[in-house]
């Protein structure tokens, strides 16, 4: 597992997610970050948009993320992680109301690039929505 500066910065963001601290979660993001979350179709273009998107998750689930593996080269890093949690409220369009009170666990990957100032400039994140919905009693839309 890599312990380079990008990976360590991202792991601090994971710790902030675990603490439900939105400001710390996005603190390493460049103001004009391009954040692509392919599973949910997010294509965000600013730190403010990223914070708002994360806020929805914080409002609906108590979560924990662990880094399983990582690699860093130059201004790029790849991280493989596990996301676990408890659904605390409905999230329309993502999981059904019946998911409230259920636990979940899934793995995903983040591809990260930092800018010359060392801030996160681009992220592409992907994970398995079908695995989450299966655990929550939902199904993929047809």
N, C-alpha and C positions, 0 to 999 in steps of 0.2 A: 504494500500500500504506500502510495506517495505521501510525503509530508512537506511538499513544496509550498510556497506562499499562497498560490491560488487555492489549492486543496485545503489548506488550513483556514483561509478566509471563508471558504464555502462551508467548512465544518463548523465554524463559528456561527454562520447563518443557520445551520441545522440546529445548533444549540438554542438559538433565538426562537426558531420554530417551536422547539420543545417547551420553551418558556412562555409561548404565546405572546412574544414581544414583537409586534409588527415593525416598530421603528428599527430595532436591531436587525430584524430579518432582512430588511431592504437597505441597511446602512452601507453596504459595499457596492450597491448598484450605481452605475453612472446615471446622471439625470436623463440621458437619452437612451437608456438600455433598450435593446430589442430582445424581448422575452417571448419565445415561441413554446407554448405548451401544447404539443400536437394532439394529445389525447382528448382534451376538452376544446380544442380549436382556438385557444387563446393566441393572439398575435398582438402583443402589447408593445408600445413604443415610448414608454417613459417610466420613471421611478414611481410617479403618482399612480399610473395605471396598474403597475405591479402591486403596489401597496393595497389598492382597492380590491384587486383580485384575491390576494392573500387574506384580506379582511373577511371575505365571504366564507372561507374555510374556517377561520378562527371562530366566526359566529356560529358555525354549524357542527364543529367536531373538535374534540380534544385529541391532539395528534402528537406523535413522536417519530422522528426520523433518525436512522442510524446509517452511517457510511459503512458499506460492506467492502468496497474496493475503490481504488482511485489510481489515476495516472496523470502526470503533468509533464508537459514539454513546452518550453518557451512561454508564450502568452495563452496557452490552451490547456484545458484539463478535462478529464472525463471522470465522472463519479457514478458508481453503482450503489444504490441505497435501498433501504427497506423503510416503508411508511406504515405505521400502525396507528390505530386510534379507536375512538368511541364516537359514534354519531350522537350529537346532542340536539339537533334540530333538522328539520326538512331542508333540503337544498333543491328547489325545483329545477328540473332539467338535468340533474345529475343523479340523485337517488330518490326513492319513493319515501313518502311520509312514514311508512311502516319500518323504515330503516332506523328510526330513532331508538336508541338504546342498544344497538348492535355494535359489535367490534369488527374491525377489519385489519387486514395486513396485505400489502402488495409490494413488489419491487419495481424500481424504475432506474432510469439513467439520465444524467445531466451532462451535456456537452457545453463547456464554458469557455469564453474568450474574454480576456481583460484588455483594457485600453492601455495607452502609454502611461497613464496616471495610476495604474494598478486597480482601477475600478472595473466591475463586471459590466462589459459592454454588450455581450450577446450570450444568450442561453437558449439551447434547444433541449426540452425535457420531454420524455416519453415514458409511459407506463401503461399497464393493461387494465382498461376500464371494465372489460368483461369480468375479470377476476374480482374487482371491487363489487360490481353489481351482483355477482353470484353470491358473495358473502352477505350482502345486504338484502337479498330477496328480490332484487330487481332484474331487469333484462335490458339488453341493448335495444334501442328503438329500431323499428323496421324501416 
